[in-house]
Amino acid sequence: MKKCKQNNPNSECLNPPHKFVCEKCGLVATEKLLVRLHPIQEKIFNLIENEELDTDKITLRKIGEHIGTKSPQKVKHHLNQLVRYGYLNIINGKYKVNK
């Protein structure tokens, strides 16, 4: 595990990878990725960030209705991508914004 230079350089990082967002273009950089969010990912992230969804009590189909897609698998895929990119964490089965 790499040393965490953001918080405490003397301790191991418990939450890698760190994300860095370009203020000009919105690209997200981690140690391995440079990513522009898909429009569906932006919608899902905004819903969860603004606490408009209680993600432990809502189905993938209902999230899809909120963002304008009918496919629960598409919602699941984009939620997993948000976790992979470091935007969301899964805590006790609930998606939370990674701050």
Backbone atoms as SQL, in Angstrom:
CREATE TABLE atoms (id INTEGER PRIMARY KEY, chain TEXT, resi INTEGER, resn TEXT, atom TEXT, x REAL, y REAL, z REAL);
INSERT INTO atoms VALUES
  (1, 'A', 1, 'MET', 'N', 0.846, -1.182, 0.000),
  (2, 'A', 1, 'MET', 'CA', 0.000, 0.000, 0.000),
  (3, 'A', 1, 'MET', 'C', 0.887, 1.239, 0.000),
  (4, 'A', 2, 'LYS', 'N', 0.523, 2.224, -0.774),
  (5, 'A', 2, 'LYS', 'CA', 1.321, 3.446, -0.867),
  (6, 'A', 2, 'LYS', 'C', 1.050, 4.366, 0.318),
  (7, 'A', 3, 'LYS', 'N', 2.031, 5.179, 0.609),
  (8, 'A', 3, 'LYS', 'CA', 1.866, 6.171, 1.680),
  (9, 'A', 3, 'LYS', 'C', 0.896, 7.254, 1.238),
  (10, 'A', 4, 'CYS', 'N', 0.062, 7.684, 2.159),
  (11, 'A', 4, 'CYS', 'CA', -0.916, 8.738, 1.885),
  (12, 'A', 4, 'CYS', 'C', -0.236, 10.082, 2.061),
  (13, 'A', 5, 'LYS', 'N', -0.141, 10.839, 0.972),
  (14, 'A', 5, 'LYS', 'CA', 0.501, 12.151, 1.040),
  (15, 'A', 5, 'LYS', 'C', -0.528, 13.265, 1.232),
  (16, 'A', 6, 'GLN', 'N', -1.828, 12.920, 1.057),
  (17, 'A', 6, 'GLN', 'CA', -2.861, 13.943, 1.203),
  (18, 'A', 6, 'GLN', 'C', -3.154, 14.249, 2.666),
  (19, 'A', 7, 'ASN', 'N', -3.280, 13.226, 3.469),
  (20, 'A', 7, 'ASN', 'CA', -3.700, 13.430, 4.852),
  (21, 'A', 7, 'ASN', 'C', -2.526, 13.425, 5.819),
  (22, 'A', 8, 'ASN', 'N', -1.850, 12.295, 5.918),
  (23, 'A', 8, 'ASN', 'CA', -0.762, 12.164, 6.874),
  (24, 'A', 8, 'ASN', 'C', 0.357, 11.364, 6.215),
  (25, 'A', 9, 'PRO', 'N', 1.460, 12.002, 5.900),
  (26, 'A', 9, 'PRO', 'CA', 2.531, 11.306, 5.184),
  (27, 'A', 9, 'PRO', 'C', 3.167, 10.164, 5.974),
  (28, 'A', 10, 'ASN', 'N', 2.921, 10.099, 7.291),
  (29, 'A', 10, 'ASN', 'CA', 3.537, 9.058, 8.115),
  (30, 'A', 10, 'ASN', 'C', 2.652, 7.836, 8.291),
  (31, 'A', 11, 'SER', 'N', 1.460, 7.830, 7.706),
  (32, 'A', 11, 'SER', 'CA', 0.569, 6.691, 7.906),
  (33, 'A', 11, 'SER', 'C', 0.137, 6.111, 6.572),
  (34, 'A', 12, 'GLU', 'N', -0.306, 4.875, 6.616),
  (35, 'A', 12, 'GLU', 'CA', -0.827, 4.219, 5.429),
  (36, 'A', 12, 'GLU', 'C', -2.200, 4.797, 5.102),
  (37, 'A', 13, 'CYS', 'N', -2.484, 4.943, 3.811),
  (38, 'A', 13, 'CYS', 'CA', -3.781, 5.463, 3.389),
  (39, 'A', 13, 'CYS', 'C', -4.827, 4.363, 3.518),
  (40, 'A', 14, 'LEU', 'N', -5.930, 4.653, 4.173),
  (41, 'A', 14, 'LEU', 'CA', -6.994, 3.673, 4.360),
  (42, 'A', 14, 'LEU', 'C', -8.040, 3.746, 3.257),
  (43, 'A', 15, 'ASN', 'N', -7.981, 4.737, 2.416),
  (44, 'A', 15, 'ASN', 'CA', -9.018, 4.906, 1.406),
  (45, 'A', 15, 'ASN', 'C', -8.430, 5.283, 0.045),
  (46, 'A', 16, 'PRO', 'N', -7.579, 4.431, -0.538),
  (47, 'A', 16, 'PRO', 'CA', -7.066, 4.755, -1.870),
  (48, 'A', 16, 'PRO', 'C', -8.103, 4.398, -2.917),
  (49, 'A', 17, 'PRO', 'N', -8.087, 4.839, -4.132),
  (50, 'A', 17, 'PRO', 'CA', -7.207, 5.887, -4.609),
  (51, 'A', 17, 'PRO', 'C', -7.832, 7.251, -4.362),
  (52, 'A', 18, 'HIS', 'N', -6.996, 8.263, -4.248),
  (53, 'A', 18, 'HIS', 'CA', -7.511, 9.618, -4.108),
  (54, 'A', 18, 'HIS', 'C', -7.964, 10.110, -5.460),
  (55, 'A', 19, 'LYS', 'N', -8.974, 10.959, -5.484),
  (56, 'A', 19, 'LYS', 'CA', -9.413, 11.489, -6.775),
  (57, 'A', 19, 'LYS', 'C', -9.057, 12.960, -6.866),
  (58, 'A', 20, 'PHE', 'N', -8.756, 13.381, -8.069),
  (59, 'A', 20, 'PHE', 'CA', -8.428, 14.767, -8.357),
  (60, 'A', 20, 'PHE', 'C', -9.277, 15.178, -9.549),
  (61, 'A', 21, 'VAL', 'N', -9.993, 16.267, -9.426),
  (62, 'A', 21, 'VAL', 'CA', -10.890, 16.703, -10.491),
  (63, 'A', 21, 'VAL', 'C', -10.351, 17.985, -11.105),
  (64, 'A', 22, 'CYS', 'N', -10.206, 17.989, -12.432),
  (65, 'A', 22, 'CYS', 'CA', -9.760, 19.180, -13.145),
  (66, 'A', 22, 'CYS', 'C', -10.895, 20.193, -13.142),
  (67, 'A', 23, 'GLU', 'N', -10.638, 21.399, -12.654),
  (68, 'A', 23, 'GLU', 'CA', -11.674, 22.418, -12.579),
  (69, 'A', 23, 'GLU', 'C', -12.088, 22.925, -13.955),
  (70, 'A', 24, 'LYS', 'N', -11.214, 22.825, -14.950),
  (71, 'A', 24, 'LYS', 'CA', -11.536, 23.313, -16.288),
  (72, 'A', 24, 'LYS', 'C', -12.400, 22.339, -17.068),
  (73, 'A', 25, 'CYS', 'N', -12.033, 21.058, -17.088),
  (74, 'A', 25, 'CYS', 'CA', -12.726, 20.108, -17.965),
  (75, 'A', 25, 'CYS', 'C', -13.534, 19.061, -17.218),
  (76, 'A', 26, 'GLY', 'N', -13.368, 18.930, -15.909),
  (77, 'A', 26, 'GLY', 'CA', -14.131, 17.967, -15.139),
  (78, 'A', 26, 'GLY', 'C', -13.589, 16.551, -15.182),
  (79, 'A', 27, 'LEU', 'N', -12.401, 16.347, -15.776),
  (80, 'A', 27, 'LEU', 'CA', -11.824, 15.008, -15.792),
  (81, 'A', 27, 'LEU', 'C', -11.401, 14.615, -14.383),
  (82, 'A', 28, 'VAL', 'N', -11.563, 13.335, -14.081),
  (83, 'A', 28, 'VAL', 'CA', -11.206, 12.809, -12.776),
  (84, 'A', 28, 'VAL', 'C', -9.961, 11.956, -12.928),
  (85, 'A', 29, 'ALA', 'N', -8.962, 12.219, -12.116),
  (86, 'A', 29, 'ALA', 'CA', -7.729, 11.442, -12.173),
  (87, 'A', 29, 'ALA', 'C', -7.543, 10.701, -10.863),
  (88, 'A', 30, 'THR', 'N', -7.240, 9.425, -10.945),
  (89, 'A', 30, 'THR', 'CA', -6.793, 8.644, -9.796),
  (90, 'A', 30, 'THR', 'C', -5.401, 8.143, -10.166),
  (91, 'A', 31, 'GLU', 'N', -4.871, 7.228, -9.400),
  (92, 'A', 31, 'GLU', 'CA', -3.543, 6.712, -9.730),
  (93, 'A', 31, 'GLU', 'C', -3.540, 6.024, -11.084),
  (94, 'A', 32, 'LYS', 'N', -4.662, 5.412, -11.485),
  (95, 'A', 32, 'LYS', 'CA', -4.679, 4.619, -12.695),
  (96, 'A', 32, 'LYS', 'C', -5.610, 5.164, -13.775),
  (97, 'A', 33, 'LEU', 'N', -6.518, 6.039, -13.425),
  (98, 'A', 33, 'LEU', 'CA', -7.572, 6.424, -14.353),
  (99, 'A', 33, 'LEU', 'C', -7.634, 7.930, -14.602),
  (100, 'A', 34, 'LEU', 'N', -8.007, 8.286, -15.801),
  (101, 'A', 34, 'LEU', 'CA', -8.358, 9.656, -16.130),
  (102, 'A', 34, 'LEU', 'C', -9.703, 9.554, -16.837),
  (103, 'A', 35, 'VAL', 'N', -10.777, 10.009, -16.204),
  (104, 'A', 35, 'VAL', 'CA', -12.123, 9.664, -16.630),
  (105, 'A', 35, 'VAL', 'C', -13.014, 10.894, -16.696),
  (106, 'A', 36, 'ARG', 'N', -13.828, 10.962, -17.742),
  (107, 'A', 36, 'ARG', 'CA', -14.909, 11.940, -17.809),
  (108, 'A', 36, 'ARG', 'C', -16.194, 11.170, -17.511),
  (109, 'A', 37, 'LEU', 'N', -16.986, 11.654, -16.566),
  (110, 'A', 37, 'LEU', 'CA', -18.194, 10.934, -16.177),
  (111, 'A', 37, 'LEU', 'C', -19.223, 10.915, -17.298),
  (112, 'A', 38, 'HIS', 'N', -19.873, 9.785, -17.420),
  (113, 'A', 38, 'HIS', 'CA', -20.982, 9.609, -18.345),
  (114, 'A', 38, 'HIS', 'C', -22.163, 10.430, -17.806),
  (115, 'A', 39, 'PRO', 'N', -23.035, 10.957, -18.679),
  (116, 'A', 39, 'PRO', 'CA', -24.196, 11.734, -18.202),
  (117, 'A', 39, 'PRO', 'C', -25.065, 10.981, -17.190),
  (118, 'A', 40, 'ILE', 'N', -25.219, 9.672, -17.362),
  (119, 'A', 40, 'ILE', 'CA', -26.002, 8.891, -16.397),
  (120, 'A', 40, 'ILE', 'C', -25.290, 8.859, -15.056),
  (121, 'A', 41, 'GLN', 'N', -23.969, 8.739, -15.068),
  (122, 'A', 41, 'GLN', 'CA', -23.211, 8.738, -13.815),
  (123, 'A', 41, 'GLN', 'C', -23.340, 10.080, -13.108),
  (124, 'A', 42, 'GLU', 'N', -23.320, 11.162, -13.865),
  (125, 'A', 42, 'GLU', 'CA', -23.494, 12.488, -13.265),
  (126, 'A', 42, 'GLU', 'C', -24.860, 12.601, -12.598),
  (127, 'A', 43, 'LYS', 'N', -25.907, 12.119, -13.265),
  (128, 'A', 43, 'LYS', 'CA', -27.260, 12.190, -12.702),
  (129, 'A', 43, 'LYS', 'C', -27.367, 11.370, -11.425),
  (130, 'A', 44, 'ILE', 'N', -26.839, 10.152, -11.457),
  (131, 'A', 44, 'ILE', 'CA', -26.894, 9.296, -10.273),
  (132, 'A', 44, 'ILE', 'C', -26.111, 9.919, -9.128),
  (133, 'A', 45, 'PHE', 'N', -24.905, 10.383, -9.421),
  (134, 'A', 45, 'PHE', 'CA', -24.072, 10.989, -8.384),
  (135, 'A', 45, 'PHE', 'C', -24.768, 12.196, -7.760),
  (136, 'A', 46, 'ASN', 'N', -25.360, 13.054, -8.584),
  (137, 'A', 46, 'ASN', 'CA', -26.043, 14.242, -8.072),
  (138, 'A', 46, 'ASN', 'C', -27.229, 13.867, -7.195),
  (139, 'A', 47, 'LEU', 'N', -27.984, 12.837, -7.575),
  (140, 'A', 47, 'LEU', 'CA', -29.102, 12.394, -6.744),
  (141, 'A', 47, 'LEU', 'C', -28.629, 11.915, -5.378),
  (142, 'A', 48, 'ILE', 'N', -27.560, 11.123, -5.379),
  (143, 'A', 48, 'ILE', 'CA', -27.053, 10.589, -4.114),
  (144, 'A', 48, 'ILE', 'C', -26.379, 11.683, -3.290),
  (145, 'A', 49, 'GLU', 'N', -25.615, 12.547, -3.942),
  (146, 'A', 49, 'GLU', 'CA', -24.916, 13.624, -3.236),
  (147, 'A', 49, 'GLU', 'C', -25.903, 14.583, -2.569),
  (148, 'A', 50, 'ASN', 'N', -26.999, 14.883, -3.234),
  (149, 'A', 50, 'ASN', 'CA', -28.000, 15.796, -2.690),
  (150, 'A', 50, 'ASN', 'C', -28.990, 15.100, -1.770),
  (151, 'A', 51, 'GLU', 'N', -28.710, 13.811, -1.467),
  (152, 'A', 51, 'GLU', 'CA', -29.533, 13.007, -0.569),
  (153, 'A', 51, 'GLU', 'C', -30.991, 12.968, -0.994),
  (154, 'A', 52, 'GLU', 'N', -31.235, 12.995, -2.315),
  (155, 'A', 52, 'GLU', 'CA', -32.590, 12.871, -2.829),
  (156, 'A', 52, 'GLU', 'C', -33.024, 11.410, -2.868),
  (157, 'A', 53, 'LEU', 'N', -32.072, 10.480, -2.749),
  (158, 'A', 53, 'LEU', 'CA', -32.373, 9.059, -2.772),
  (159, 'A', 53, 'LEU', 'C', -31.848, 8.407, -1.508),
  (160, 'A', 54, 'ASP', 'N', -32.664, 7.550, -0.892),
  (161, 'A', 54, 'ASP', 'CA', -32.208, 6.708, 0.200),
  (162, 'A', 54, 'ASP', 'C', -31.827, 5.382, -0.429),
  (163, 'A', 55, 'THR', 'N', -30.541, 5.208, -0.736),
  (164, 'A', 55, 'THR', 'CA', -30.105, 4.112, -1.593),
  (165, 'A', 55, 'THR', 'C', -30.241, 2.726, -0.968),
  (166, 'A', 56, 'ASP', 'N', -30.504, 2.620, 0.319),
  (167, 'A', 56, 'ASP', 'CA', -30.712, 1.281, 0.870),
  (168, 'A', 56, 'ASP', 'C', -32.177, 0.860, 0.790),
  (169, 'A', 57, 'LYS', 'N', -33.074, 1.767, 0.438),
  (170, 'A', 57, 'LYS', 'CA', -34.501, 1.439, 0.369),
  (171, 'A', 57, 'LYS', 'C', -35.085, 1.614, -1.022),
  (172, 'A', 58, 'ILE', 'N', -34.249, 1.849, -2.018),
  (173, 'A', 58, 'ILE', 'CA', -34.754, 2.106, -3.365),
  (174, 'A', 58, 'ILE', 'C', -34.184, 1.067, -4.325),
  (175, 'A', 59, 'THR', 'N', -34.994, 0.665, -5.291),
  (176, 'A', 59, 'THR', 'CA', -34.556, -0.330, -6.260),
  (177, 'A', 59, 'THR', 'C', -33.799, 0.341, -7.402),
  (178, 'A', 60, 'LEU', 'N', -33.044, -0.471, -8.133),
  (179, 'A', 60, 'LEU', 'CA', -32.338, 0.038, -9.306),
  (180, 'A', 60, 'LEU', 'C', -33.325, 0.581, -10.332),
  (181, 'A', 61, 'ARG', 'N', -34.480, -0.065, -10.446),
  (182, 'A', 61, 'ARG', 'CA', -35.500, 0.386, -11.395),
  (183, 'A', 61, 'ARG', 'C', -36.015, 1.779, -11.027),
  (184, 'A', 62, 'LYS', 'N', -36.208, 2.027, -9.727),
  (185, 'A', 62, 'LYS', 'CA', -36.679, 3.347, -9.276),
  (186, 'A', 62, 'LYS', 'C', -35.622, 4.423, -9.503),
  (187, 'A', 63, 'ILE', 'N', -34.347, 4.075, -9.284),
  (188, 'A', 63, 'ILE', 'CA', -33.282, 5.033, -9.577),
  (189, 'A', 63, 'ILE', 'C', -33.315, 5.365, -11.060),
  (190, 'A', 64, 'GLY', 'N', -33.499, 4.340, -11.885),
  (191, 'A', 64, 'GLY', 'CA', -33.600, 4.544, -13.326),
  (192, 'A', 64, 'GLY', 'C', -34.722, 5.490, -13.699),
  (193, 'A', 65, 'GLU', 'N', -35.863, 5.374, -13.031),
  (194, 'A', 65, 'GLU', 'CA', -36.988, 6.288, -13.287),
  (195, 'A', 65, 'GLU', 'C', -36.615, 7.728, -12.957),
  (196, 'A', 66, 'HIS', 'N', -35.850, 7.908, -11.899),
  (197, 'A', 66, 'HIS', 'CA', -35.417, 9.261, -11.505),
  (198, 'A', 66, 'HIS', 'C', -34.502, 9.896, -12.540),
  (199, 'A', 67, 'ILE', 'N', -33.688, 9.070, -13.210),
  (200, 'A', 67, 'ILE', 'CA', -32.703, 9.625, -14.142),
  (201, 'A', 67, 'ILE', 'C', -33.086, 9.449, -15.601),
  (202, 'A', 68, 'GLY', 'N', -34.217, 8.794, -15.857),
  (203, 'A', 68, 'GLY', 'CA', -34.709, 8.691, -17.232),
  (204, 'A', 68, 'GLY', 'C', -34.219, 7.493, -18.021),
  (205, 'A', 69, 'THR', 'N', -33.915, 6.389, -17.351),
  (206, 'A', 69, 'THR', 'CA', -33.562, 5.154, -18.054),
  (207, 'A', 69, 'THR', 'C', -34.390, 4.008, -17.500),
  (208, 'A', 70, 'LYS', 'N', -34.711, 3.038, -18.348),
  (209, 'A', 70, 'LYS', 'CA', -35.569, 1.935, -17.925),
  (210, 'A', 70, 'LYS', 'C', -34.797, 0.701, -17.477),
  (211, 'A', 71, 'SER', 'N', -33.516, 0.640, -17.772),
  (212, 'A', 71, 'SER', 'CA', -32.732, -0.568, -17.528),
  (213, 'A', 71, 'SER', 'C', -32.077, -0.564, -16.144),
  (214, 'A', 72, 'PRO', 'N', -32.480, -1.501, -15.250),
  (215, 'A', 72, 'PRO', 'CA', -31.828, -1.601, -13.948),
  (216, 'A', 72, 'PRO', 'C', -30.351, -1.994, -14.065),
  (217, 'A', 73, 'GLN', 'N', -30.023, -2.800, -15.089),
  (218, 'A', 73, 'GLN', 'CA', -28.629, -3.201, -15.272),
  (219, 'A', 73, 'GLN', 'C', -27.745, -2.019, -15.644),
  (220, 'A', 74, 'LYS', 'N', -28.298, -1.087, -16.400),
  (221, 'A', 74, 'LYS', 'CA', -27.546, 0.121, -16.764),
  (222, 'A', 74, 'LYS', 'C', -27.259, 0.950, -15.511),
  (223, 'A', 75, 'VAL', 'N', -28.256, 1.056, -14.636),
  (224, 'A', 75, 'VAL', 'CA', -28.079, 1.791, -13.377),
  (225, 'A', 75, 'VAL', 'C', -27.007, 1.109, -12.529),
  (226, 'A', 76, 'LYS', 'N', -27.096, -0.219, -12.412),
  (227, 'A', 76, 'LYS', 'CA', -26.122, -0.965, -11.616),
  (228, 'A', 76, 'LYS', 'C', -24.707, -0.774, -12.166),
  (229, 'A', 77, 'HIS', 'N', -24.572, -0.844, -13.483),
  (230, 'A', 77, 'HIS', 'CA', -23.267, -0.655, -14.108),
  (231, 'A', 77, 'HIS', 'C', -22.687, 0.719, -13.762),
  (232, 'A', 78, 'HIS', 'N', -23.504, 1.752, -13.888),
  (233, 'A', 78, 'HIS', 'CA', -22.991, 3.105, -13.637),
  (234, 'A', 78, 'HIS', 'C', -22.729, 3.344, -12.151),
  (235, 'A', 79, 'LEU', 'N', -23.504, 2.737, -11.264),
  (236, 'A', 79, 'LEU', 'CA', -23.201, 2.814, -9.830),
  (237, 'A', 79, 'LEU', 'C', -21.845, 2.157, -9.551),
  (238, 'A', 80, 'ASN', 'N', -21.624, 0.987, -10.147),
  (239, 'A', 80, 'ASN', 'CA', -20.342, 0.299, -9.946),
  (240, 'A', 80, 'ASN', 'C', -19.173, 1.112, -10.501),
  (241, 'A', 81, 'GLN', 'N', -19.387, 1.795, -11.611),
  (242, 'A', 81, 'GLN', 'CA', -18.339, 2.650, -12.173),
  (243, 'A', 81, 'GLN', 'C', -18.036, 3.816, -11.237),
  (244, 'A', 82, 'LEU', 'N', -19.054, 4.397, -10.631),
  (245, 'A', 82, 'LEU', 'CA', -18.836, 5.497, -9.685),
  (246, 'A', 82, 'LEU', 'C', -18.037, 5.030, -8.474),
  (247, 'A', 83, 'VAL', 'N', -18.287, 3.800, -8.034),
  (248, 'A', 83, 'VAL', 'CA', -17.494, 3.229, -6.940),
  (249, 'A', 83, 'VAL', 'C', -16.060, 3.026, -7.413),
  (250, 'A', 84, 'ARG', 'N', -15.891, 2.479, -8.601),
  (251, 'A', 84, 'ARG', 'CA', -14.555, 2.218, -9.160),
  (252, 'A', 84, 'ARG', 'C', -13.742, 3.492, -9.311),
  (253, 'A', 85, 'TYR', 'N', -14.389, 4.589, -9.724),
  (254, 'A', 85, 'TYR', 'CA', -13.689, 5.851, -9.931),
  (255, 'A', 85, 'TYR', 'C', -13.434, 6.604, -8.630),
  (256, 'A', 86, 'GLY', 'N', -13.997, 6.140, -7.522),
  (257, 'A', 86, 'GLY', 'CA', -13.754, 6.769, -6.231),
  (258, 'A', 86, 'GLY', 'C', -14.768, 7.822, -5.827),
  (259, 'A', 87, 'TYR', 'N', -15.857, 7.953, -6.580),
  (260, 'A', 87, 'TYR', 'CA', -16.894, 8.923, -6.226),
  (261, 'A', 87, 'TYR', 'C', -17.790, 8.420, -5.106),
  (262, 'A', 88, 'LEU', 'N', -18.084, 7.122, -5.109),
  (263, 'A', 88, 'LEU', 'CA', -18.994, 6.540, -4.129),
  (264, 'A', 88, 'LEU', 'C', -18.303, 5.404, -3.390),
  (265, 'A', 89, 'ASN', 'N', -18.762, 5.162, -2.180),
  (266, 'A', 89, 'ASN', 'CA', -18.388, 3.989, -1.392),
  (267, 'A', 89, 'ASN', 'C', -19.661, 3.226, -1.087),
  (268, 'A', 90, 'ILE', 'N', -19.530, 1.940, -0.849),
  (269, 'A', 90, 'ILE', 'CA', -20.667, 1.142, -0.393),
  (270, 'A', 90, 'ILE', 'C', -20.442, 0.864, 1.082),
  (271, 'A', 91, 'ILE', 'N', -21.332, 1.380, 1.926),
  (272, 'A', 91, 'ILE', 'CA', -21.231, 1.211, 3.372),
  (273, 'A', 91, 'ILE', 'C', -22.531, 0.588, 3.852),
  (274, 'A', 92, 'ASN', 'N', -22.429, -0.604, 4.431),
  (275, 'A', 92, 'ASN', 'CA', -23.603, -1.361, 4.897),
  (276, 'A', 92, 'ASN', 'C', -24.655, -1.483, 3.802),
  (277, 'A', 93, 'GLY', 'N', -24.225, -1.757, 2.588),
  (278, 'A', 93, 'GLY', 'CA', -25.149, -1.956, 1.475),
  (279, 'A', 93, 'GLY', 'C', -25.761, -0.685, 0.924),
  (280, 'A', 94, 'LYS', 'N', -25.268, 0.468, 1.362),
  (281, 'A', 94, 'LYS', 'CA', -25.806, 1.749, 0.930),
  (282, 'A', 94, 'LYS', 'C', -24.703, 2.558, 0.257),
  (283, 'A', 95, 'TYR', 'N', -25.038, 3.159, -0.875),
  (284, 'A', 95, 'TYR', 'CA', -24.060, 3.994, -1.588),
  (285, 'A', 95, 'TYR', 'C', -23.939, 5.345, -0.904),
  (286, 'A', 96, 'LYS', 'N', -22.704, 5.719, -0.610),
  (287, 'A', 96, 'LYS', 'CA', -22.420, 7.009, 0.034),
  (288, 'A', 96, 'LYS', 'C', -21.386, 7.766, -0.781),
  (289, 'A', 97, 'VAL', 'N', -21.488, 9.090, -0.793),
  (290, 'A', 97, 'VAL', 'CA', -20.523, 9.927, -1.502),
  (291, 'A', 97, 'VAL', 'C', -19.196, 9.861, -0.782),
  (292, 'A', 98, 'ASN', 'N', -18.139, 9.620, -1.524),
  (293, 'A', 98, 'ASN', 'CA', -16.782, 9.573, -0.989),
  (294, 'A', 98, 'ASN', 'C', -16.254, 10.986, -0.879),
  (295, 'A', 99, 'LYS', 'N', -16.085, 11.488, 0.333),
  (296, 'A', 99, 'LYS', 'CA', -15.657, 12.875, 0.534),
  (297, 'A', 99, 'LYS', 'C', -14.216, 12.938, 0.919);
